[in-house]
Amino acid sequence: MDIDEASDDSLSEILDLLVAEIAAAPHSAAALTLYALVSTLEHEQAGYLFKLEKLRDLSASQRVLAYRLIELMAQARNRGRDWQAAKARMDGLVRSG
């Protein structure tokens, strides 16, 4: 499935696409940027500080995925069991590379 084909409201689809993007090249600039965005979206108290210029490291389709992640945060859907499970998979991918 292409990133652009995921339905906007499917949390599991978005998270699956995200994990697949990171798994494809865990230490690439794009993967690390997406991972940083996800990590940032877990810190509401800090104001979700993310350096937007890092979006330039992403392809157009990867930016769509990043925007969908931001929309999940805006809808307060960046938490819960599915989010935490996907984040744990991403943690493992980035650490083991």
N, C-alpha and C positions, 0 to 999 in steps of 0.2 A: 504494500500500500504506500502510496506517495503521501508526503506530508500534507500537500494541498488537498488531498481527498478525505482526510479525517474530518468527521463531523465536529462542528464547533463545540457541541455540548457533551461529547464523549470523553470523560476524564480518562478512562482506561485506554482508549485509542491514542490520545495525546501522550500519555505516559509511556505507552508501548513504543510509539514512534521516537520519543525522546531517548529511551533506553537503547533502541536500535541505532540511533545516530551516534550515541556515545560509544557503543560496542564496536561500531565499524572502525573507529580509530581513536581509542581512548585518550591518547596524549596529543591529539591534533589541537590546533588553536580553536577550531569550531567546537569540538567536544568539550574542551575546558571552559570555553565561554558559556556554553549551555549549562554545564555543571555549575559554574559560578552563579549563573542566573537562578537556577533551582535553589542553590544554597542560600542565596540572598533572599529569595522569596519565603524563606522560613524565619526571617528575622523582622517581624513587624515592628517590634519595639525600636529597632534601629532605623526604621523608615524605609526599609527595602532599598538600601543604597547600592546602586549598580551603575557602573560607568558605561553610559549608553554608547560611547564611541566603540566599545568592544563589539557591538552588533555588526560593525564593518568586517569582522573576522568570519562572518557567517555568509553562506550563499543565500539567495533570495528565498528558497524554500525553507532553509534553516531559520531565517528571520521570521517567516510565517509561524513556525513552531514556537519561537521565542515570544511572539506577540500573543499566541494562544496561551502560553504559560502566564503571561502578564494578565490576560483576561481571566484566567482561573483565579489569580490572586484578587482581582477586582470583584469577583463573585464569591470570595471567601471559600474557594474550593481547593486551596493549596495546603490541605491538611487532611488528616484521616488515614485510615489503614492503607488504602491503595497508594496514596502519595508517599507514605513512609516506606512501603515495600519497594516502590520504584526508586526512591532515594537510596535505599540500602543497596539495591542492585547497582546503581550508578556509583556509589561509594566504592564498591568492590571492583568495578571496572576501572575506575580512575586509579585506584591504589595498585591494582595488579597489572594494569595496562596490557 
